[in-house]
């Protein structure tokens, strides 16, 4: 295909189909943000290094900046917007708020997506498993401790705060 040629794709995002004509080089991140206006997924480095563009593809975390949108055709894409159910936050989102684990919010969508994936696989993760889960997403504000505590609390485990907010 020539660079000006368009490709018609249908992506299933958060349970809904979206059909768009895109240039073949359009990444999944660009499709989400620019084509269907889901801006919760953040654009960071565009090189797969920072992790802030993480979404789930068929239930597994992927870096949307490294995946062509056309490669996601036939799969289910879940973004941070698809984690909550209407006005009801997911327990991970609630715990992040309750533990003061959100500062600038830039890494938060990816942290949520990764934590939800972890808790779906390991309902009672260890602190080390939580650290591993979020290690691929760079956070410049929190130092990760509150994020780790929040994820453990969402799992019903000990957040290290004795069940009380500090």
MIDO-212882 format. One record per atom (N, C-alpha, C, CB): residue number from 1; atom name; x, y, z. Coordinates in pm, 1 decimal, decimal comma. Glycine has a CB too. Layout:
 seq atom       c1       c2       c3
 NUM   CA        X        Y        Z
...
***
This chain:
 seq atom       c1       c2       c3
   1    N     83,1   -118,8      0,0
   1   CA      0,0      0,0      0,0
   1    C     87,0    124,4      0,0
   1   CB    -94,3      0,2    120,5
   2    N     41,5    223,1    -67,7
   2   CA    111,2    350,9    -66,2
   2    C     75,7    425,1     61,3
   2   CB     75,7    435,4   -191,0
   3    N    158,9    520,2     99,1
   3   CA    139,4    589,2    226,3
   3    C      6,7    663,4    235,0
   3   CB    251,6    685,6    249,0
   4    N    -50,4    707,3    122,5
   4   CA   -175,2    780,8    124,7
   4    C   -298,4    691,5    123,7
   4   CB   -180,2    873,1      8,7
   5    N   -278,5    560,9    103,0
   5   CA   -390,9    468,5     95,2
   5    C   -450,5    444,3    233,4
   5   CB   -346,9    336,0     32,3
   6    N   -581,9    434,0    237,3
   6   CA   -650,8    411,6    364,0
   6    C   -691,5    265,6    376,4
   6   CB   -774,2    502,8    376,0
   7    N   -703,9    220,0    498,2
   7   CA   -748,0     84,1    527,2
   7    C   -868,8     93,8    619,8
   7   CB   -632,9     -1,6    591,7
   8    N   -972,8     20,3    588,4
   8   CA  -1092,4     18,8    671,7
   8    C  -1074,9    -88,4    779,1
   8   CB  -1220,9     -7,5    586,0
   9    N  -1085,1    -47,1    905,9
   9   CA  -1071,8   -141,7   1017,2
   9    C  -1190,9   -126,9   1111,0
   9   CB   -938,6   -119,0   1094,0
  10    N  -1223,3   -237,0   1174,4
  10   CA  -1324,2   -236,4   1280,6
  10    C  -1258,0   -291,5   1405,2
  10   CB  -1451,7   -320,5   1241,4
  11    N  -1253,1   -208,1   1507,6
  11   CA  -1195,4   -251,1   1634,6
  11    C  -1304,7   -256,1   1739,7
  11   CB  -1080,8   -156,6   1679,0
  12    N  -1297,5   -356,4   1824,1
  12   CA  -1390,6   -370,5   1936,0
  12    C  -1321,0   -316,0   2059,6
  12   CB  -1435,4   -520,4   1956,5
  13    N  -1371,3   -202,5   2106,8
  13   CA  -1310,3   -132,9   2219,6
  13    C  -1413,9   -117,7   2329,4
  13   CB  -1254,1      5,6   2176,9
  14    N  -1380,4   -168,3   2445,9
  14   CA  -1469,6   -159,0   2562,2
  14    C  -1609,8   -209,6   2530,1
  14   CB  -1477,0    -14,7   2611,8
  15    N  -1613,4   -317,5   2451,4
  15   CA  -1740,4   -381,7   2420,8
  15    C  -1819,2   -322,0   2305,2
  15   CB  -1823,9   -379,0   2539,6
  16    N  -1762,4   -221,6   2237,9
  16   CA  -1833,1   -156,5   2126,9
  16    C  -1748,3   -161,5   1999,9
  16   CB  -1867,5     -9,7   2162,6
  17    N  -1811,1   -180,2   1884,8
  17   CA  -1735,6   -177,2   1759,3
  17    C  -1715,5    -33,3   1709,9
  17   CB  -1808,1   -260,4   1651,8
  18    N  -1597,7     -7,7   1656,7
  18   CA  -1565,0    122,0   1596,9
  18    C  -1503,6     95,1   1460,7
  18   CB  -1467,3    205,8   1688,1
  19    N  -1567,3    145,5   1356,0
  19   CA  -1520,0    125,2   1218,2
  19    C  -1466,7    257,4   1166,4
  19   CB  -1634,4     70,6   1125,2
  20    N  -1342,5    255,5   1120,6
  20   CA  -1278,8    377,7   1071,9
  20    C  -1187,3    344,7    954,6
  20   CB  -1199,3    447,4   1185,2
  21    N  -1171,7    443,0    865,8
  21   CA  -1071,8    435,5    759,0
  21    C   -946,6    503,8    812,9
  21   CB  -1122,8    503,6    623,9
  22    N   -837,1    430,3    816,7
  22   CA   -712,5    482,1    873,1
  22    C   -596,3    453,7    779,5
  22   CB   -685,5    420,7   1011,5
  23    N   -488,8    527,8    794,8
  23   CA   -367,0    493,2    721,8
  23    C   -309,8    368,5    788,0
  23   CB   -262,2    612,3    721,5
  24    N   -248,8    279,4    711,4
  24   CA   -200,5    153,1    766,4
  24    C   -100,6    167,6    881,6
  24   CB   -137,7     73,9    657,7
  25    N    -30,9    279,3    888,6
  25   CA     69,2    297,4    994,2
  25    C     10,3    348,9   1126,2
  25   CB    175,6    393,0    946,5
  26    N   -121,1    363,5   1134,6
  26   CA   -186,3    412,6   1256,1
  26    C   -168,1    311,2   1369,1
  26   CB   -337,4    439,5   1230,7
  27    N   -115,4    359,0   1481,4
  27   CA   -100,4    270,3   1596,4
  27    C   -232,7    257,9   1670,6
  27   CB      9,8    321,6   1691,0
  28    N   -239,7    157,1   1754,3
  28   CA   -359,3    141,0   1836,8
  28    C   -376,4    263,5   1926,9
  28   CB   -350,6     11,1   1922,0
  29    N   -268,0    316,4   1978,8
  29   CA   -274,9    437,2   2062,2
  29    C   -336,7    552,8   1984,8
  29   CB   -134,6    476,5   2112,4
  30    N   -292,0    574,2   1861,9
  30   CA   -347,9    682,4   1779,5
  30    C   -494,9    657,7   1749,5
  30   CB   -269,3    696,3   1648,2
  31    N   -529,6    534,2   1721,5
  31   CA   -669,8    501,1   1694,4
  31    C   -756,0    536,8   1815,5
  31   CB   -685,0    350,4   1659,4
  32    N   -712,4    494,3   1932,7
  32   CA   -789,9    519,2   2054,6
  32    C   -804,9    668,0   2082,7
  32   CB   -724,2    451,0   2173,5
  33    N   -695,8    740,7   2077,0
  33   CA   -697,6    882,2   2114,4
  33    C   -754,8    971,1   2004,2
  33   CB   -557,3    928,0   2148,9
  34    N   -709,8    949,8   1881,1
  34   CA   -742,6   1041,3   1771,7
  34    C   -867,9   1003,9   1693,2
  34   CB   -627,8   1048,5   1678,1
  35    N   -894,3    875,8   1679,2
  35   CA  -1008,0    831,8   1598,2
  35    C  -1136,4    817,2   1679,1
  35   CB   -975,7    700,6   1531,7
  36    N  -1124,8    768,3   1805,2
  36   CA  -1247,9    745,4   1881,9
  36    C  -1249,9    823,4   2013,4
  36   CB  -1264,3    596,7   1910,7
  37    N  -1156,6    914,8   2029,9
  37   CA  -1155,8   1011,4   2140,0
  37    C  -1154,5    948,1   2279,3
  37   CB  -1275,0   1100,3   2128,1
  38    N  -1085,2    836,0   2293,6
  38   CA  -1064,1    776,8   2425,5
  38    C   -924,3    818,9   2471,1
  38   CB  -1079,5    618,5   2422,3
  39    N   -919,1    926,8   2544,9
  39   CA   -790,1    987,3   2580,4
  39    C   -737,9    944,6   2716,9
  39   CB   -802,0   1136,7   2577,4
  40    N   -804,3    849,3   2780,7
  40   CA   -753,2    797,8   2907,5
  40    C   -620,0    727,5   2889,9
  40   CB   -853,3    702,9   2969,9
  41    N   -602,0    660,4   2777,8
  41   CA   -474,4    596,7   2746,4
  41    C   -377,9    707,2   2707,1
  41   CB   -489,0    489,1   2631,9
  42    N   -266,6    714,8   2777,2
  42   CA   -175,9    827,6   2758,4
  42    C    -66,8    799,6   2656,2
  42   CB   -112,9    864,8   2889,5
  43    N    -21,8    906,9   2592,4
  43   CA     90,8    901,9   2499,7
  43    C    212,1    950,8   2576,8
  43   CB     65,0    988,8   2369,7
  44    N    311,8    865,3   2584,1
  44   CA    434,8    901,3   2654,2
  44    C    551,1    907,9   2558,1
  44   CB    464,6    801,9   2765,6
  45    N    626,0    800,3   2551,8
  45   CA    751,0    799,9   2475,6
  45    C    734,0    756,8   2330,3
  45   CB    849,9    709,7   2542,4
  46    N    623,8    690,5   2295,6
  46   CA    601,0    633,4   2161,7
  46    C    707,6    531,5   2122,3
  46   CB    596,9    744,5   2058,0
  47    N    777,6    475,9   2221,0
  47   CA    882,3    376,7   2193,1
  47    C    869,0    251,6   2279,8
  47   CB   1019,5    438,7   2214,3
  48    N    762,1    241,1   2358,0
  48   CA    742,5    123,5   2441,9
  48    C    827,0    120,1   2566,9
  48   CB    769,7      3,1   2363,6
  49    N    881,0    233,0   2605,5
  49   CA    969,1    236,7   2721,9
  49    C    899,6    278,1   2850,8
  49   CB   1082,0    329,7   2695,5
  50    N    799,1    365,9   2842,3
  50   CA    740,9    423,6   2964,6
  50    C    618,8    348,0   3015,3
  50   CB    703,1    567,1   2940,0
  51    N    548,7    277,3   2928,9
  51   CA    435,2    196,8   2970,7
  51    C    303,7    269,0   2990,3
  51   CB    468,6    131,0   3093,4
  52    N    298,8    401,3   2973,4
  52   CA    174,9    474,0   3003,3
  52    C     64,5    450,4   2899,9
  52   CB    203,9    621,9   3012,5
  53    N     96,4    387,4   2790,6
  53   CA     -3,0    361,4   2685,9
  53    C    -64,8    221,9   2697,8
  53   CB     60,8    377,5   2548,5
  54    N    -45,9    155,8   2810,6
  54   CA    -92,6     18,5   2827,1
  54    C   -244,7      8,0   2821,8
  54   CB    -42,0    -37,7   2958,1
  55    N   -290,2    -88,4   2742,4
  55   CA   -430,9   -127,5   2734,8
  55    C   -433,6   -280,2   2737,4
  55   CB   -502,1    -69,3   2604,5
  56    N   -551,5   -337,9   2748,2
  56   CA   -561,1   -483,9   2739,6
  56    C   -609,0   -522,3   2600,3
  56   CB   -657,2   -540,7   2848,6
  57    N   -546,3   -622,9   2547,4
  57   CA   -585,1   -680,9   2419,0
  57    C   -617,9   -826,3   2446,7
  57   CB   -471,3   -666,0   2309,4
  58    N   -745,3   -861,8   2430,3
  58   CA   -793,5   -995,3   2466,8
  58    C   -750,3  -1032,9   2608,2
  58   CB   -742,2  -1099,7   2366,7
  59    N   -762,2   -936,3   2698,6
  59   CA   -736,0   -962,2   2839,6
  59    C   -591,9   -958,3   2884,0
  59   CB   -789,2  -1090,6   2873,5
  60    N   -500,8   -921,0   2794,7
  60   CA   -358,3   -915,1   2830,6
  60    C   -304,3   -775,1   2804,8
  60   CB   -276,4  -1020,2   2750,6
  61    N   -223,4   -722,8   2897,3
  61   CA   -168,0   -588,4   2877,7
  61    C    -74,4   -582,2   2756,6
  61   CB    -93,0   -543,8   3003,2
  62    N    -91,3   -476,7   2678,1
  62   CA     -3,0   -449,8   2563,8
  62    C     27,0   -301,0   2559,9
  62   CB    -67,7   -497,1   2429,1
  63    N    136,1   -266,6   2497,0
  63   CA    172,9   -126,7   2477,4
  63    C    110,5    -80,6   2346,7
  63   CB    328,8   -107,2   2476,2
  64    N     12,9      5,4   2356,0
  64   CA    -63,0     45,0   2237,2
  64    C     17,2    131,0   2140,6
  64   CB   -186,7    119,2   2278,4
  65    N    127,8    188,0   2185,4
  65   CA    210,1    268,4   2094,4
  65    C    292,0    181,1   2000,1
  65   CB    303,0    359,6   2173,8
  66    N    306,6     53,3   2033,5
  66   CA    387,7    -37,6   1952,1
  66    C    305,0   -129,9   1863,2
  66   CB    475,1   -120,5   2041,3
  67    N    174,1   -122,4   1874,0
  67   CA     86,0   -212,3   1800,9
  67    C      8,4   -134,0   1696,2
  67   CB    -10,4   -285,0   1896,9
  68    N      9,9   -181,7   1574,6
  68   CA    -71,4   -116,9   1471,6
  68    C   -218,4   -143,5   1499,9
  68   CB    -32,7   -167,5   1329,7
  69    N   -300,1    -45,1   1473,9
  69   CA   -443,4    -59,6   1498,2
  69    C   -499,6   -178,6   1421,3
  69   CB   -517,8     68,7   1459,1
  70    N   -456,8   -196,1   1298,4
  70   CA   -507,1   -306,4   1215,8
  70    C   -475,3   -442,8   1276,6
  70   CB   -448,3   -297,7   1075,6
  71    N   -368,1   -450,0   1354,9
  71   CA   -331,5   -576,4   1419,5
  71    C   -427,4   -612,0   1533,1
  71   CB   -188,5   -568,5   1473,0
  72    N   -504,0   -515,7   1580,5
  72   CA   -599,7   -539,7   1688,6
  72    C   -737,5   -579,7   1635,9
  72   CB   -612,1   -415,6   1775,4
  73    N   -752,7   -581,6   1505,0
  73   CA   -881,8   -619,9   1446,8
  73    C   -912,9   -763,8   1486,4
  73   CB   -880,5   -604,2   1291,0
  74    N  -1035,8   -786,6   1530,5
  74   CA  -1077,4   -920,0   1572,6
  74    C  -1051,1   -948,6   1719,7
  74   CB  -1007,9  -1022,4   1489,7
  75    N   -983,7   -858,3   1787,6
  75   CA   -956,1   -873,8   1930,1
  75    C  -1042,8   -776,8   2009,6
  75   CB   -805,8   -850,1   1960,2
  76    N  -1051,3   -798,8   2139,7
  76   CA  -1122,2   -705,6   2228,1
  76    C  -1018,6   -618,3   2296,9
  76   CB  -1210,9   -781,8   2333,5
  77    N  -1033,5   -487,8   2279,4
  77   CA   -944,9   -390,1   2341,5
  77    C  -1017,7   -332,0   2462,6
  77   CB   -903,1   -277,3   2239,9
  78    N   -949,0   -329,9   2575,5
  78   CA  -1005,8   -267,6   2695,4
  78    C   -913,2   -156,1   2739,0
  78   CB  -1026,1   -371,6   2810,5
  79    N   -968,4    -36,4   2748,3
  79   CA   -893,3     79,7   2794,7
  79    C   -936,3    110,9   2937,6
  79   CB   -915,7    203,0   2701,2
  80    N   -872,9    208,4   2997,5
  80   CA   -911,2    247,4   3133,5
  80    C  -1057,2    290,7   3138,5
  80   CB   -820,8    360,9   3184,6
  81    N  -1108,0    347,7   3030,0
  81   CA  -1248,4    387,6   3025,9
  81    C  -1342,3    267,1   3036,0
  81   CB  -1276,9    464,8   2897,7
  82    N  -1294,0    149,4   2998,4
  82   CA  -1375,2     28,4   3003,2
  82    C  -1362,3    -49,5   3132,3
  82   CB  -1339,4    -59,7   2890,1
  83    N  -1280,8     -1,9   3225,1
  83   CA  -1260,6    -72,2   3352,2
  83    C  -1376,2    -45,0   3448,6
  83   CB  -1127,0    -29,9   3416,5
  84    N  -1414,0     80,7   3463,8
  84   CA  -1526,1    115,9   3551,3
  84    C  -1655,8     69,7   3485,7
  84   CB  -1529,8    269,7   3579,6
  85    N  -1757,5     50,3   3565,9
  85   CA  -1889,4     13,9   3514,9
  85    C  -1982,8    130,9   3540,1
  85   CB  -1943,2   -117,2   3582,0
  86    N  -1996,0    215,3   3437,4
  86   CA  -2076,6    336,6   3453,6
  86    C  -2010,2    428,6   3554,5
  86   CB  -2220,8    302,0   3498,3
  87    N  -2085,2    468,8   3654,5
  87   CA  -2030,8    556,0   3758,8
  87    C  -1964,8    478,1   3871,6
  87   CB  -2140,2    643,3   3815,4
  88    N  -1968,2    345,5   3863,7
  88   CA  -1911,2    261,9   3968,3
  88    C  -1765,6    228,0   3934,3
  88   CB  -1994,8    132,6   3986,5
  89    N  -1674,6    279,6   4015,6
  89   CA  -1533,0    253,4   3992,9
  89    C  -1499,3    108,0   4023,3
  89   CB  -1447,0    346,7   4078,4
  90    N  -1397,0     58,1   3955,8
  90   CA  -1342,5    -73,1   3985,7
  90    C  -1273,7    -64,0   4122,1
  90   CB  -1242,9   -121,2   3873,4
  91    N  -1267,6   -171,1   4199,5
  91   CA  -1199,7   -166,2   4328,9
  91    C  -1055,2   -114,0   4322,6
  91   CB  -1199,7   -303,2   4389,4
  92    N   -984,8   -140,1   4214,6
  92   CA   -849,4    -86,3   4199,8
  92    C   -854,7     65,8   4192,6
  92   CB   -780,4   -144,1   4073,7
  93    N   -947,3    118,8   4114,7
  93   CA   -960,2    264,1   4103,2
  93    C   -999,0    325,8   4237,3
  93   CB  -1064,4    300,6   3996,0
  94    N  -1093,6    262,6   4306,6
  94   CA  -1133,8    311,9   4438,0
  94    C  -1016,6    313,5   4535,2
  94   CB  -1246,8    226,5   4494,1
  95    N   -938,3    206,5   4534,7
  95   CA   -824,5    196,3   4626,7
  95    C   -716,6    299,6   4594,6
  95   CB   -764,8     55,5   4621,5
  96    N   -692,3    325,5   4467,8
  96   CA   -593,6    427,3   4431,1
  96    C   -634,8    563,9   4484,3
  96   CB   -576,1    433,2   4278,6
  97    N   -762,6    595,4   4473,9
  97   CA   -812,5    722,3   4526,1
  97    C   -801,1    723,4   4678,9
  97   CB   -959,5    745,9   4481,9
  98    N   -849,3    618,5   4743,5
  98   CA   -852,1    612,4   4889,3
  98    C   -713,2    618,3   4952,0
  98   CB   -921,6    486,6   4933,4
  99    N   -613,0    566,4   4881,9
  99   CA   -476,9    562,7   4935,7
  99    C   -391,0    680,4   4889,9
  99   CB   -410,1    433,6   4895,9
 100    N   -451,8    776,8   4822,9
 100   CA   -375,4    893,0   4777,7
 100    C   -265,7    855,8   4679,4
 100   CB   -315,0    964,3   4896,1
 101    N   -293,5    755,1   4597,0
 101   CA   -192,0    703,7   4504,8
 101    C   -195,1    771,4   4368,9
 101   CB   -209,7    555,9   4486,8
 102    N   -279,8    873,3   4354,2
 102   CA   -288,1    945,3   4227,5
 102    C   -236,8   1086,1   4249,9
 102   CB   -433,9    946,8   4171,8
 103    N   -136,1   1123,0   4175,1
 103   CA    -89,3   1260,6   4184,3
 103    C   -116,8   1328,9   4051,7
 103   CB     62,2   1267,3   4220,6
 104    N    -24,5   1326,7   3958,0
 104   CA    -52,5   1394,8   3830,7
 104    C   -150,5   1314,5   3746,3
 104   CB     77,7   1417,8   3752,1
 105    N   -160,1   1183,7   3767,4
 105   CA   -255,0   1100,6   3695,7
 105    C   -208,6   1049,6   3561,0
 105   CB   -378,0   1174,9   3677,1
 106    N    -89,3   1087,1   3519,5
 106   CA    -43,6   1047,7   3385,9
 106    C    -22,2    896,6   3374,1
 106   CB     85,6   1120,6   3351,8
 107    N     34,2    834,3   3476,1
 107   CA     58,8    690,3   3471,5
 107    C    -61,3    609,8   3520,1
 107   CB    180,6    655,7   3554,8
 108    N   -156,1    675,5   3583,3
 108   CA   -266,6    606,3   3650,3
 108    C   -344,5    511,7   3559,0
 108   CB   -361,0    707,2   3708,2
 109    N   -383,4    551,0   3437,8
 109   CA   -458,2    456,3   3354,3
 109    C   -382,9    325,2   3331,1
 109   CB   -490,4    520,2   3220,7
 110    N   -254,4    332,6   3304,3
 110   CA   -176,3    211,3   3281,7
 110    C   -163,0    130,6   3410,5
 110   CB    -37,6    246,4   3226,5
 111    N   -146,2    198,7   3522,8
 111   CA   -138,5    128,5   3651,5
 111    C   -268,5     53,8   3677,4
 111   CB   -109,2    227,6   3767,1
 112    N   -381,0    117,1   3648,7
 112   CA   -511,7     54,0   3668,0
 112    C   -524,2    -69,1   3579,3
 112   CB   -625,6    153,6   3637,9
 113    N   -494,2    -54,6   3451,5
 113   CA   -505,1   -166,5   3357,3
 113    C   -417,2   -283,0   3402,4
 113   CB   -465,5   -121,6   3214,7
 114    N   -293,0   -254,4   3438,2
 114   CA   -201,9   -361,1   3482,2
 114    C   -248,4   -425,3   3611,9
 114   CB    -60,9   -306,2   3500,1
 115    N   -295,5   -345,1   3706,3
 115   CA   -341,0   -399,6   3834,7
 115    C   -466,2   -485,1   3817,5
 115   CB   -368,5   -286,2   3933,9
 116    N   -559,8   -440,7   3734,0
 116   CA   -679,6   -520,3   3708,5
 116    C   -640,2   -654,8   3648,1
 116   CB   -776,9   -444,9   3614,5
 117    N   -549,0   -653,0   3554,5
 117   CA   -502,0   -778,0   3493,9
 117    C   -438,9   -868,2   3599,4
 117   CB   -400,7   -749,0   3381,2
 118    N   -355,9   -811,7   3685,2
 118   CA   -292,0   -890,6   3790,4
 118    C   -396,6   -955,1   3880,9
 118   CB   -197,0   -802,9   3873,3
 119    N   -492,8   -875,7   3927,8
 119   CA   -591,9   -928,2   4021,6
 119    C   -685,9  -1029,5   3956,9
 119   CB   -672,5   -814,4   4080,2
 120    N   -703,2  -1021,8   3826,7
 120   CA   -782,5  -1124,1   3757,1
 120    C   -708,3  -1257,5   3755,6
 120   CB   -814,5  -1079,3   3612,6
 121    N   -576,2  -1251,0   3748,6
 121   CA   -495,0  -1373,3   3747,6
 121    C   -457,9  -1419,8   3886,7
 121   CB   -369,6  -1351,5   3667,3
 122    N   -431,1  -1325,0   3975,9
 122   CA   -384,3  -1354,0   4112,4
 122    C   -465,5  -1269,4   4210,1
 122   CB   -230,0  -1325,0   4127,7
 123    N   -580,0  -1320,3   4255,5
 123   CA   -666,5  -1240,1   4342,7
 123    C   -601,1  -1196,2   4474,6
 123   CB   -790,3  -1318,1   4373,7
 124    N   -498,6  -1267,2   4517,8
 124   CA   -429,7  -1230,9   4642,2
 124    C   -278,6  -1223,2   4615,1
 124   CB   -461,0  -1335,0   4756,5
 125    N   -235,3  -1122,4   4541,1
 125   CA    -92,7  -1114,5   4504,6
 125    C     -5,3  -1076,0   4623,6
 125   CB    -72,6  -1013,3   4391,7
 126    N    120,4  -1112,2   4613,2
 126   CA    219,1  -1069,5   4712,4
 126    C    266,2   -929,4   4675,8
 126   CB    339,9  -1169,3   4719,6
 127    N    331,7   -863,6   4768,8
 127   CA    387,3   -730,8   4741,3
 127    C    485,5   -739,3   4623,7
 127   CB    458,1   -673,2   4867,9
 128    N    563,7   -844,9   4616,4
 128   CA    658,9   -860,8   4505,5
 128    C    587,0   -875,0   4371,7
 128   CB    748,7   -982,8   4529,4
 129    N    476,2   -946,1   4369,7
 129   CA    398,4   -959,8   4245,8
 129    C    339,2   -825,5   4203,4
 129   CB    285,9  -1063,6   4263,9
 130    N    297,5   -746,3   4300,3
 130   CA    245,6   -613,0   4269,1
 130    C    357,7   -526,6   4212,6
 130   CB    183,8   -546,6   4395,1
 131    N    474,0   -530,6   4274,8
 131   CA    588,2   -452,4   4225,2
 131    C    622,4   -492,0   4082,1
 131   CB    711,2   -471,8   4316,2
 132    N    623,9   -621,1   4055,1
 132   CA    652,7   -670,1   3921,0
 132    C    546,0   -621,6   3822,6
 132   CB    660,8   -824,0   3920,3
 133    N    420,9   -625,9   3864,6
 133   CA    307,8   -585,8   3780,8
 133    C    320,2   -441,5   3732,7
 133   CB    177,7   -603,1   3857,3
 134    N    360,8   -352,5   3819,2
 134   CA    365,5   -210,5   3783,8
 134    C    504,0   -163,5   3740,3
 134   CB    319,7   -127,8   3900,6
 135    N    600,1   -254,7   3738,9
 135   CA    738,7   -216,0   3708,8
 135    C    758,1   -163,2   3566,8
 135   CB    829,7   -333,7   3730,3
 136    N    669,6   -195,8   3476,3
 136   CA    684,5   -150,7   3338,6
 136    C    624,4    -14,0   3310,7
 136   CB    623,1   -249,7   3247,9
 137    N    567,2     49,1   3413,4
 137   CA    506,5    180,2   3395,3
 137    C    581,5    281,6   3479,5
 137   CB    356,4    177,9   3432,6
 138    N    631,8    383,2   3415,1
 138   CA    708,1    485,6   3485,3
 138    C    614,5    585,1   3551,5
 138   CB    803,2    557,7   3389,3
 139    N    637,9    606,9   3680,7
 139   CA    565,0    707,2   3757,1
 139    C    667,7    806,1   3809,3
 139   CB    481,4    642,8   3874,4
 140    N    648,4    931,5   3780,0
 140   CA    744,8   1033,2   3821,4
 140    C    703,2   1105,4   3948,8
 140   CB    763,8   1133,5   3710,9
 141    N    583,6   1074,4   4001,0
 141   CA    531,7   1152,4   4114,2
 141    C    527,5   1077,4   4246,4
 141   CB    394,9   1200,0   4082,4
 142    N    482,0    952,0   4245,1
 142   CA    444,0    888,8   4371,4
 142    C    552,2    808,7   4440,4
 142   CB    330,4    801,3   4348,1
 143    N    652,2    762,0   4368,4
 143   CA    748,9    673,0   4431,3
 143    C    697,2    531,2   4445,1
 143   CB    786,9    725,8   4566,3
 144    N    582,0    500,3   4390,0
 144   CA    522,5    366,9   4379,4
 144    C    465,8    309,6   4509,2
 144   CB    623,7    273,7   4327,4
 145    N    510,2    352,0   4625,9
 145   CA    467,7    290,1   4751,6
 145    C    317,0    295,9   4770,4
 145   CB    536,0    357,7   4868,6
 146    N    256,7    411,2   4750,5
 146   CA    111,0    423,2   4768,1
 146    C     36,1    342,3   4663,1
 146   CB     67,7    570,6   4761,0
 147    N     91,7    333,7   4543,1
 147   CA     28,8    253,6   4437,7
 147    C     29,7    106,9   4477,8
 147   CB    101,5    273,1   4302,0
 148    N    142,7     59,8   4527,0
 148   CA    152,7    -79,9   4572,3
 148    C     52,9   -107,5   4683,8
 148   CB    295,9   -111,6   4620,5
 149    N     47,0    -19,1   4782,9
 149   CA    -45,6    -36,6   4895,0
 149    C   -190,1    -38,7   4846,5
 149   CB    -26,4     75,1   4998,5
 150    N   -222,6     47,2   4752,0
 150   CA   -359,5     53,9   4700,1
 150    C   -396,8    -75,2   4628,2
 150   CB   -375,2    173,6   4604,9
 151    N   -307,5   -128,3   4549,3
 151   CA   -336,6   -253,1   4476,3
 151    C   -354,5   -367,9   4574,5
 151   CB   -223,1   -286,2   4375,3
 152    N   -269,5   -374,5   4675,1
 152   CA   -284,7   -478,6   4777,5
 152    C   -417,4   -462,8   4851,2
 152   CB   -167,4   -473,7   4877,8
 153    N   -456,1   -340,1   4881,1
 153   CA   -584,3   -316,5   4947,5
 153    C   -700,8   -357,2   4858,2
 153   CB   -597,7   -169,3   4987,1
 154    N   -691,1   -328,8   4728,2
 154   CA   -796,6   -367,8   4633,9
 154    C   -812,1   -519,1   4629,7
 154   CB   -766,0   -314,1   4493,2
 155    N   -702,8   -588,9   4654,4
 155   CA   -706,7   -734,8   4656,1
 155    C   -759,1   -788,0   4788,7
 155   CB   -568,3   -791,3   4628,7
 156    N   -785,0   -695,2   4882,2
 156   CA   -833,7   -738,5   5012,5
 156    C   -722,5   -775,0   5107,3
 156   CB   -925,3   -854,7   4996,8
 157    N   -599,3   -745,3   5065,6
 157   CA   -484,1   -777,0   5148,6
 157    C   -446,0   -662,3   5238,6
 157   CB   -367,3   -815,1   5063,1
 158    N   -339,2   -681,8   5312,0
 158   CA   -289,1   -578,0   5403,0
 158    C   -213,1   -474,8   5321,0
 158   CB   -197,3   -639,0   5514,8
 159    N   -260,0   -352,5   5324,8
 159   CA   -194,0   -245,2   5252,2
 159    C    -79,2   -186,8   5332,1
 159   CB   -293,3   -136,5   5216,9
 160    N    -57,7   -239,5   5449,9
 160   CA     47,2   -187,7   5534,9
 160    C      1,9    -68,4   5616,3
 160   CB    165,7   -150,5   5452,5
 161    N   -127,2    -37,2   5611,9
 161   CA   -178,5     78,4   5684,9
 161    C   -280,7     36,4   5788,9
 161   CB   -240,3    179,0   5588,8
 162    N   -289,0    -92,6   5815,5
 162   CA   -379,8   -139,2   5918,0
 162    C   -526,0   -107,0   5888,9
 162   CB   -341,1    -80,3   6048,5
 163    N   -559,7    -92,3   5761,1
 163   CA   -697,8    -66,0   5721,5
 163    C   -740,5     77,8   5741,5
 163   CB   -789,4   -154,9   5797,5
 164    N   -650,2    163,4   5787,5
 164   CA   -684,3    303,9   5808,9
 164    C   -600,6    389,8   5717,3
 164   CB   -663,2    345,1   5956,3
 165    N   -661,0    499,5   5676,6
 165   CA   -588,5    594,3   5592,2
 165    C   -488,4    670,7   5675,5
 165   CB   -685,1    691,2   5522,3
 166    N   -373,7    695,8   5617,1
 166   CA   -269,4    771,0   5687,9
 166    C   -299,5    919,4   5683,2
 166   CB   -130,7    743,1   5627,3
***
